[in-house]
Amino acid sequence: MTETIEATEREREALGDEIGERRERREEVRDRIDSELGETELSTDADREAVAALIEDLEGRDEEIRDEIEQHRLDLQRHREDAEGLREDASDAEERAAEKREQADELEADLEKTREDLEERRDRLAELDEEIEAIEETFADAPVELGEAEPRREAVADELETVTSDLASLEATIESLEADIEEAEELLEAGKCPECGQAVEAAPRVESLDDDRERLADLRDEHEELREQREDVRERLDRAETLVDREDEHERIQEKRETLAELIGERASTVEETERRIDSLREDAAELEAEAEKHRESAEEAGEAAEECREAIAECNERRGTLADRIDRLDSVVEDFDRLSDLEDAIENRKERRERLAEMNDERRDRLGTLRERRSELAEAIDEDRLAEARDDKDRAETYLDEVVAEIETREKQRDELQARIGAIENEIEELESLRERRDDLEATVERLDSLYAEAEQLQEMYGQLRAELRQRNVETLERMLNDTFDLVYRNDSYDRIELETDYHLTIYQKDGEPLDPDQLSGGERALFNLSLRAAIYRLLAEGIEGTAPTPPLILDEPTVFLDSGHVSQLLELIEYMRSEIGVEQIVVVSHDDELVDAADDLVHVAKDATTNRSRVERRDAPELPAD
């Protein structure tokens, strides 16, 4: 029993050491809690519930800031879209203004030609008026008025026809009379009558022969008069026909003049209408330019609003970072409170265990003292037989005591196990109570979530549509940027444009509309195409950076591979465009090309030691760089 008591005492001493160790750890935890609470707005005597309540409050504020960031991001996207749309509207208005000014310039150039033509036609009209006036002066000395030449010509022609007919009839009469006279003269020469064939003396026909000769002479005189009259009529007919021709010419010129005058009037109206059209086009161009300027100012305002949204997002992220640090520190305090509680429970359990062990040892000592007293009494009161009997009783008692001690230890172990189980059950009961409270909270949360589920589904659908729209816009923006960049670095009449589909499949269209796959390009063309694509993707990603972060560096590793000298100069234009127009602050180019090296702002030479296989980096001036 003495050994048992000593073993129990050793166990109590071990428990005392453990209690001391845990008390020290408890003090360390308390000091850490006080230090951590000193860095918060809570007092140093705040408990775990106060810290947990503050954490919950900070998490709520963090959720509010997240909502604020999301709102700023939506506003940022809206301002970006507004700015992009306004810039496109401004570009469209400027293009339309340029088209209208170009149309006005073209119309003005055509108008100048029209004015010159109109002046020539007016000169021609004056010439026609002079011709008409000359023809009218011709009729001033003519026997007929202008417009009466045709009847005059017809009358003279009828007169000529009559005279000609009379002259022909007279000529026939003269020929017949001449024949009769000739025949009569022949008969007379033969001595016979021209009419009856008798002797000519006293014949009546001989007497009429002289009359025929006189009549023939008169007819010849009349014939000469008619011939002269015919010549006069012919002259008059020629003059009449000339007058008819002049009259026809007058009518033709008059018609031509009327047509020309009508055309001049139309051309003059066209000139006036064109002048009004030119003025209208230039006024429209001025309005479109003013509209474009207004759109660009609005786009600038939208860009400034987007920049403000970026700054607000950056400020919110900074606030969230500060809140996250505070929440982490408070979580650490809660964990220390839990450790402190565990240490206090462990100390209390070990104190109870020491007290129980002390009580057990006290009972054992009392029992041992009683047995020793009993043994002394028995040693004095009994004889040898009774002593032997007592010794036997002692042996039996010791055996019993050993059995009892073993049973006590067994029972104590059982008690300890039961107490441990009781403690575990109590902990479980506390945990169940905590779980019940948690369940109630979760049920309330489930109710709130159920009420928000439909809204969440709508939001999810909206976000899905928004992602699809954003993807489509990104594809359209990337296609536009790729075409701009490719047109910058590869000016060639062979290719018209590049089309980027929603699955990011690229197709290059030639001027004749024939599609080409990028693999069908030559080596140099593919290199320029890849550079253009990389630059366009960089622009799309860089313009999508939130907050106020600067543009990331653009790194080009040996971009001159497959490029000739002409394409290298275009690559330099691309680099300058990315730096000056896009605003890339740092562009790193790894190259051995002299033209690129000469154009660099800063030069870094990297060399590798073949012996040690180590590299070294040196900053050098351009003339110092080796050719390798």
C-alpha positions in Angstrom: 0.0 0.0 0.0 2.9 2.3 0.7 4.2 1.8 -2.8 0.8 2.6 -4.1 0.6 5.8 -2.1 4.1 6.8 -3.4 3.1 6.0 -7.0 -0.1 8.1 -6.6 2.0 10.9 -5.1 4.3 10.8 -8.1 1.3 11.0 -10.4 0.0 14.0 -8.4 3.4 15.7 -8.8 3.3 15.0 -12.6 -0.2 16.5 -12.7 1.1 19.5 -10.8 3.9 20.0 -13.3 1.4 19.8 -16.2 -0.9 22.3 -14.4 2.0 24.7 -14.0 3.1 24.3 -17.7 -0.5 24.9 -18.9 -0.8 27.9 -16.6 2.3 29.4 -18.2 0.9 28.7 -21.6 -2.4 30.2 -20.5 -0.7 33.4 -19.4 1.2 33.5 -22.8 -2.1 33.2 -24.6 -3.7 35.9 -22.4 -0.8 38.2 -23.1 -1.1 37.5 -26.8 -4.8 38.2 -26.7 -4.3 41.5 -24.8 -1.6 42.5 -27.4 -3.9 41.5 -30.3 -6.9 43.3 -28.8 -4.7 46.4 -28.3 -4.4 46.6 -32.1 -8.1 46.6 -32.6 -10.9 49.1 -31.6 -12.0 46.6 -28.8 -11.0 47.0 -25.2 -8.5 44.5 -23.7 -11.2 43.0 -21.5 -13.4 42.1 -24.6 -14.5 38.4 -24.7 -14.7 36.0 -27.5 -18.4 36.9 -28.3 -17.4 40.6 -28.7 -14.6 39.6 -31.1 -16.9 37.3 -33.1 -19.5 40.0 -33.3 -16.9 42.4 -34.6 -15.7 39.8 -37.2 -19.3 39.4 -38.4 -19.6 43.2 -38.6 -16.4 43.5 -40.6 -17.4 40.6 -42.9 -20.7 42.4 -43.5 -18.8 45.6 -44.4 -16.5 43.5 -46.7 -19.6 42.2 -48.4 -20.9 45.7 -48.9 -17.5 46.7 -50.4 -17.7 43.7 -52.7 -21.1 44.9 -53.9 -19.7 48.4 -54.3 -16.8 47.0 -56.4 -19.3 45.1 -58.6 -21.3 48.2 -59.1 -18.2 50.2 -60.0 -17.2 47.4 -62.4 -20.6 47.5 -64.1 -20.3 51.3 -64.3 -16.8 51.0 -65.7 -18.0 48.6 -68.4 -20.9 50.9 -69.2 -18.6 54.0 -69.4 -16.2 52.0 -71.6 -19.0 51.0 -73.9 -20.3 54.5 -74.0 -16.8 55.9 -74.7 -16.3 53.3 -77.5 -19.7 53.9 -79.0 -19.2 57.7 -78.8 -15.7 57.4 -80.4 -17.3 55.2 -83.2 -20.0 57.8 -83.6 -17.4 60.5 -83.8 -15.4 58.6 -86.4 -18.6 57.9 -88.3 -19.5 61.6 -88.2 -16.0 62.6 -89.3 -16.1 60.2 -92.1 -19.5 61.4 -93.2 -18.3 65.0 -92.9 -15.2 64.2 -95.0 -17.5 62.5 -97.6 -19.7 65.5 -97.7 -16.8 67.9 -98.1 -15.3 65.7 -100.8 -18.7 65.7 -102.5 -18.8 69.4 -102.2 -15.3 69.8 -103.6 -16.2 67.4 -106.5 -19.4 69.4 -107.2 -17.5 72.6 -107.0 -14.9 71.3 -109.5 -17.7 70.1 -111.8 -19.5 73.4 -111.2 -16.5 75.3 -112.5 -16.6 73.2 -115.6 -20.4 73.8 -115.8 -19.9 77.6 -115.5 -17.3 77.5 -118.3 -19.6 75.5 -120.5 -22.5 77.8 -119.6 -20.4 80.8 -120.6 -19.4 79.1 -123.9 -23.1 78.4 -124.5 -24.0 82.0 -123.8 -21.3 83.1 -126.2 -22.8 80.7 -128.8 -26.2 82.1 -128.1 -24.9 85.6 -128.8 -23.4 84.3 -132.1 -26.8 82.8 -133.0 -28.5 86.1 -132.2 -26.0 87.8 -134.6 -26.7 85.2 -137.3 -30.5 85.7 -136.8 -30.0 89.4 -137.0 -28.0 89.1 -140.2 -30.7 87.0 -141.8 -33.4 89.4 -140.7 -31.3 92.3 -142.2 -31.3 90.2 -145.5 -35.1 90.3 -145.6 -35.0 94.1 -144.9 -34.1 94.7 -148.6 -36.1 91.7 -149.9 -39.4 92.1 -151.7 -41.1 89.9 -149.0 -41.2 89.8 -145.3 -39.6 87.2 -143.2 -41.9 84.1 -143.2 -43.3 84.9 -146.7 -40.4 83.6 -148.7 -41.9 80.1 -149.4 -45.2 81.5 -151.0 -43.1 84.0 -152.9 -40.9 81.1 -154.2 -43.9 79.1 -155.1 -45.5 82.0 -157.0 -42.3 82.7 -158.8 -41.9 79.0 -159.6 -45.5 78.9 -160.9 -44.7 82.0 -163.0 -41.5 80.3 -164.3 -43.5 77.2 -165.2 -46.1 79.4 -167.1 -43.4 81.3 -168.9 -41.6 78.1 -169.7 -44.8 76.5 -171.0 -45.6 79.6 -173.1 -42.1 79.6 -174.4 -42.3 75.9 -175.3 -45.6 76.5 -177.0 -44.3 79.5 -178.9 -41.2 77.6 -179.9 -43.4 74.8 -181.3 -45.5 77.4 -183.2 -42.3 79.0 -184.5 -40.9 75.6 -185.6 -44.2 74.7 -187.4 -44.4 78.1 -189.0 -40.8 77.9 -190.1 -41.4 74.5 -191.6 -44.5 75.8 -193.5 -42.6 78.8 -194.8 -39.7 76.6 -195.8 -42.0 74.2 -197.6 -43.8 77.2 -199.3 -40.6 78.7 -200.4 -39.5 75.3 -201.9 -42.8 75.1 -203.9 -42.4 78.7 -205.0 -39.0 77.9 -206.3 -40.6 75.1 -208.2 -43.2 77.5 -209.6 -46.2 75.9 -208.0 -48.7 77.0 -205.4 -47.7 75.8 -202.0 -51.4 74.9 -201.3 -52.9 73.6 -204.5 -49.8 72.8 -206.6 -51.0 75.1 -209.5 -49.1 77.8 -211.1 -48.0 80.4 -208.7 -49.4 83.3 -210.7 -52.5 84.6 -209.1 -52.3 81.8 -206.4 -53.7 82.9 -202.9 -51.0 81.1 -200.9 -48.3 83.1 -202.4 -49.9 86.2 -201.0 -50.1 84.8 -197.5 -46.4 83.8 -197.4 -45.3 87.2 -196.6 -47.8 87.4 -193.9 -46.3 84.1 -192.4 -42.9 85.6 -192.6 -44.1 88.7 -190.8 -45.8 86.6 -188.2 -42.7 84.5 -187.8 -40.6 87.6 -187.2 -43.2 88.7 -184.6 -43.2 85.3 -183.0 -39.4 85.3 -182.9 -39.5 88.7 -181.2 -42.1 87.4 -178.8 -39.9 84.3 -178.2 -37.0 86.5 -177.3 -39.1 88.5 -174.9 -40.4 85.3 -173.3 -36.8 83.9 -173.1 -35.7 87.1 -171.4 -38.7 87.0 -169.2 -37.9 83.4 -168.3 -34.3 84.4 -167.4 -35.7 87.2 -165.2 -38.1 84.8 -163.6 -35.3 82.3 -163.0 -33.2 85.0 -161.4 -36.2 85.9 -159.2 -36.7 82.2 -158.4 -33.0 81.9 -157.4 -33.4 84.9 -155.2 -36.7 83.5 -153.8 -35.1 80.1 -153.1 -32.1 81.9 -151.5 -34.7 83.7 -149.3 -36.4 80.4 -148.6 -33.0 78.9 -147.6 -32.3 81.9 -145.4 -35.7 81.7 -143.9 -35.2 77.9 -143.3 -31.8 78.7 -141.8 -33.5 81.4 -139.7 -36.0 78.9 -138.5 -33.3 76.3 -137.8 -31.1 78.8 -136.0 -34.1 80.1 -134.1 -35.0 76.6 -133.0 -31.4 76.0 -132.1 -31.3 79.2 -130.2 -34.5 78.3 -128.3 -33.0 74.9 -127.5 -29.7 76.5 -126.5 -31.5 79.1 -124.4 -33.6 76.4 -122.7 -30.4 74.5 -122.1 -28.7 77.6 -120.7 -31.7 78.2 -118.4 -31.5 74.6 -117.3 -27.7 74.8 -116.8 -28.2 78.1 -114.9 -30.8 76.4 -112.7 -28.4 73.5 -112.3 -25.6 75.9 -111.3 -27.8 77.5 -108.7 -29.0 74.2 -107.4 -25.5 72.9 -107.3 -24.3 76.0 -105.4 -27.1 75.4 -103.0 -26.2 71.7 -102.8 -22.5 72.7 -102.1 -23.5 75.1 -99.4 -25.9 72.5 -97.9 -23.1 69.8 -98.0 -20.6 72.1 -96.3 -23.2 73.1 -93.7 -23.9 69.4 -93.1 -20.2 68.7 -92.9 -19.7 71.5 -90.4 -22.6 70.2 -88.3 -21.2 66.7 -88.5 -17.8 67.9 -87.5 -19.4 69.8 -84.6 -21.3 66.6 -83.8 -18.1 64.6 -84.0 -16.3 67.0 -81.6 -19.3 66.8 -79.2 -19.1 63.0 -79.4 -15.4 63.0 -78.7 -15.9 65.4 -75.8 -18.6 63.0 -74.5 -16.2 60.1 -75.1 -13.5 61.9 -73.2 -16.0 62.5 -70.3 -17.0 58.8 -70.4 -13.3 57.8 -70.4 -12.7 60.1 -67.4 -15.8 58.5 -65.7 -14.3 55.1 -66.5 -11.0 56.2 -65.0 -12.8 57.4 -61.8 -14.5 53.9 -61.7 -11.0 52.3 -61.9 -9.7 54.5 -59.1 -12.8 53.7 -57.0 -12.3 50.0 -57.6 -8.6 50.4 -56.6 -9.7 52.3 -53.4 -12.3 49.6 -52.6 -9.7 46.9 -53.1 -7.4 48.7 -50.7 -10.2 49.0 -48.2 -11.0 45.3 -48.6 -7.3 44.5 -48.0 -7.3 46.5 -44.8 -10.5 44.7 -43.7 -9.0 41.4 -44.5 -6.0 42.1 -42.3 -8.2 43.1 -39.5 -10.4 40.0 -39.9 -7.3 37.8 -40.0 -6.1 39.4 -36.7 -9.5 39.0 -35.1 -9.7 35.3 -36.3 -6.3 34.9 -34.6 -7.8 36.3 -31.4 -10.8 34.0 -31.6 -8.4 31.0 -32.0 -6.4 32.2 -29.0 -9.6 32.5 -27.0 -10.4 28.9 -28.0 -6.9 27.8 -26.9 -7.3 29.7 -23.6 -10.6 27.9 -23.0 -9.0 24.5 -23.8 -6.1 25.3 -21.5 -8.4 26.3 -18.6 -10.4 23.1 -19.1 -7.2 21.1 -19.1 -6.0 22.8 -15.9 -9.3 22.3 -14.2 -9.4 18.6 -15.2 -5.9 18.0 -13.9 -6.7 19.9 -10.6 -9.7 17.7 -10.1 -7.6 14.7 -10.8 -4.9 15.8 -8.3 -7.6 16.4 -5.7 -9.1 12.9 -6.2 -5.6 11.4 -6.0 -4.9 13.3 -2.8 -8.2 12.1 -1.3 -7.3 8.5 -2.3 -3.9 8.8 -0.6 -5.4 10.3 2.5 -7.9 7.4 2.7 -5.0 5.0 2.1 -2.9 6.6 4.8 -5.8 6.5 7.3 -6.4 2.9 6.5 -2.7 2.1 6.8 -2.5 3.8 10.2 -5.5 2.0 11.4 -4.0 -1.3 10.3 -0.7 -0.5 12.0 -2.5 0.3 15.3 -4.4 -2.8 15.0 -1.3 -4.8 14.4 0.4 -3.3 17.6 -2.7 -4.0 19.7 -2.8 -7.6 18.4 0.9 -8.0 19.1 0.4 -7.1 22.7 -2.8 -8.9 23.4 -2.4 -12.3 21.8 -0.3 -15.3 22.4 1.8 -17.1 20.0 -1.1 -19.2 18.8 -3.2 -16.3 18.3 -0.2 -14.5 16.8 0.2 -17.2 14.3 -3.5 -17.1 13.7 -3.2 -13.3 13.4 -0.3 -13.7 11.0 -2.5 -15.9 9.0 -5.2 -13.3 9.3 -2.7 -10.7 8.3 -1.6 -12.7 5.3 -5.2 -13.1 4.3 -5.9 -9.5 5.0 -2.9 -8.4 3.0 -4.0 -10.7 0.2 -7.5 -9.2 0.5 -6.0 -5.7 0.6 -4.0 -6.4 -2.5 -7.2 -7.6 -4.1 -9.1 -4.7 -2.7 -6.4 -2.2 -3.9 -6.5 -3.8 -7.3 -10.3 -3.6 -7.3 -10.1 0.0 -6.1 -7.7 0.9 -8.9 -9.9 -0.8 -11.3 -12.9 1.1 -10.0 -11.0 4.3 -10.0 -10.0 3.7 -13.6 -13.7 3.0 -14.4 -14.6 6.2 -12.5 -12.1 8.2 -14.4 -13.3 6.7 -17.7 -16.9 7.5 -16.6 -16.0 11.0 -15.7 -14.1 11.4 -19.0 -17.2 10.1 -20.8 -19.4 12.4 -18.8 -17.1 15.3 -19.7 -17.2 14.2 -23.4 -21.0 13.9 -23.2 -21.3 17.3 -21.6 -19.1 18.7 -24.4 -21.3 16.9 -26.9 -24.4 18.4 -25.2 -22.8 21.8 -25.5 -21.9 21.1 -29.1 -25.4 20.0 -29.7 -26.7 23.2 -28.2 -24.3 25.1 -30.4 -25.4 23.1 -33.4 -29.1 23.8 -32.5 -28.3 27.5 -32.5 -26.4 27.0 -35.7 -29.3 25.1 -37.2 -31.7 27.9 -36.3 -29.3 30.4 -37.9 -29.0 28.1 -41.0 -32.8 27.8 -41.2 -33.1 31.5 -41.2 -30.3 31.7 -43.8 -32.1 29.0 -45.9 -35.3 31.1 -45.7 -33.4 34.1 -46.9 -31.6 32.1 -49.6 -34.9 30.6 -50.7 -36.3 34.1 -51.1 -33.2 35.1 -53.1 -33.0 31.9 -55.2 -35.3 33.2 -58.0 -33.4 36.5 -58.1 -30.1 34.5 -58.2 -31.3 32.5 -61.1 -32.3 35.7 -62.9 -28.9 37.2 -62.1 -27.2 34.0 -63.3 -29.1 34.1 -66.6 -28.3 37.8 -66.9 -24.6 37.2 -66.2 -24.6 34.4 -68.8 -26.1 36.8 -71.4 -23.6 39.4 -70.3 -20.7 37.0 -70.7 -21.9 36.1 -74.2 -22.3 39.8 -75.1 -18.9 40.6 -73.6 -17.3 37.7 -75.5 -18.9 38.9 -78.7 -17.7 42.4 -78.0 -14.2 41.2 -77.2 -14.2 39.2 -80.5 -15.3 42.3 -82.4 -12.8 44.5 -80.6 -10.0 42.0 -81.2 -10.9 41.7 -84.8 -10.9 45.5 -85.2 -7.5 45.8 -83.4 -6.0 43.0 -85.4 -7.1 44.6 -88.7 -5.7 48.0 -87.5 -2.4 46.5 -86.5 -2.0 44.2 -89.5 -2.8 47.1 -91.8 -0.1 49.1 -90.0 2.7 46.5 -90.3 1.7 45.0 -93.7 0.5 47.5 -96.2 -0.2 45.4 -99.2 -2.8 45.6 -102.0 -3.3 41.8 -101.9 -5.2 41.5 -98.7 -8.5 43.3 -97.8 -9.3 42.3 -94.2 -9.1 39.7 -91.5 -12.2 38.1 -90.1 -12.3 36.7 -86.5 -15.2 34.3 -85.8 -16.7 33.7 -82.3 -14.7 30.5 -81.9 -11.5 32.6 -82.6 -11.0 31.0 -86.1 -9.1 33.5 -88.3 -9.7 34.0 -92.0 -7.8 36.4 -94.3 -9.6 37.8 -97.3 -7.8 38.9 -100.4 -8.9 42.0 -102.5 -10.9 39.7 -104.8 -12.8 38.2 -101.9 -11.0 34.9 -101.9 -10.6 33.6 -98.2 -7.2 32.3 -97.0 -6.2 30.3 -93.9 -3.2 31.9 -92.0 -1.2 28.7 -92.8 -1.4 29.7 -96.5 0.6 32.9 -95.9 4.3 33.1 -96.6 6.9 32.9 -93.8 7.3 36.6 -93.6 3.6 37.3 -93.8 2.9 34.7 -91.1 5.5 36.4 -88.9 3.8 39.8 -89.4 0.4 38.2 -88.9 1.6 36.6 -85.6 3.1 39.9 -84.4 -0.2 41.7 -85.3 -2.2 39.1 -83.4 0.0 39.3 -80.3 -0.1 43.1 -80.3 -3.9 43.1 -80.7 -4.3 40.5 -77.9 -2.0 42.6 -75.7 -4.1 45.7 -76.4 -7.3 43.9 -75.6 -5.9 42.5 -72.3 -4.2 45.7 -71.3 -7.3 47.8 -71.9 -9.2 45.3 -69.7 -7.0 45.9 -66.6 -9.1 47.1 -63.6 -8.0 49.9 -61.3 -5.0 52.2 -61.8 -2.3 49.6 -62.5 0.1 50.6 -65.3 0.2 48.8 -68.6 2.3 45.6 -68.3 5.5 45.3 -70.3 5.3 43.9 -73.9 8.1 41.4 -74.6 9.0 40.4 -78.2 11.5 37.6 -78.5 13.4 37.6 -81.8 10.5 39.2 -83.8 12.6 39.7 -86.9 12.8 36.0 -87.7 11.5 35.4 -91.3 11.4 39.3 -91.8 13.3 41.2 -94.5 14.6 44.7 -94.0 11.4 46.4 -95.2 9.3 44.4 -92.8 11.7 45.3 -90.0 11.0 49.0 -90.5 7.3 48.2 -90.3 8.0 46.3 -87.1 9.6 49.5 -85.8 6.5 51.4 -86.7 4.4 48.9 -84.8 6.7 49.3 -81.7 6.4 53.1 -81.9 2.6 52.8 -82.4 2.3 50.6 -79.3 4.4 53.0 -77.3 3.0 56.4 -78.4 -0.6 55.5 -79.3 -1.4 52.6 -77.0 0.7 53.9 -74.1 2.8 50.8 -73.4 5.4 52.1 -70.9 8.0 49.3 -71.4 8.7 47.2 -74.5 11.4 44.6 -74.3 12.8 43.3 -77.6 15.2 40.4 -77.8 17.0 40.7 -81.1 20.3 40.7 -83.0 19.0 43.0 -85.8 21.1 46.1 -86.2 18.1 48.3 -87.2 16.2 47.3 -84.1 19.3 47.9 -81.9 19.9 51.3 -83.4 16.3 52.3 -82.6 16.3 51.2 -79.0 16.1 53.7 -76.1 18.0 51.4 -73.7 20.3 48.6 -74.6 21.2 45.5 -72.5 23.8 43.0 -73.7 23.5 39.4 -72.6 26.6 37.2 -73.1 27.3 33.6 -72.1 30.7 32.2 -71.0 31.3 29.0 -72.9 33.7 27.8 -70.2 31.6 28.3 -67.1 28.2 28.2 -68.9 27.2 31.3 -67.0 25.5 34.4 -68.4 26.2 38.0 -67.6 24.2 41.1 -68.3 25.7 44.5 -69.1 24.1 47.9 -70.1 25.9 49.4 -73.1 25.6 52.2 -75.5 24.6 51.4 -79.1 28.0 51.8 -80.7 29.5 49.4 -78.1 27.3 46.5 -78.9 29.0 43.7 -80.9 27.5 42.4 -84.1 26.6 39.0 -82.5 
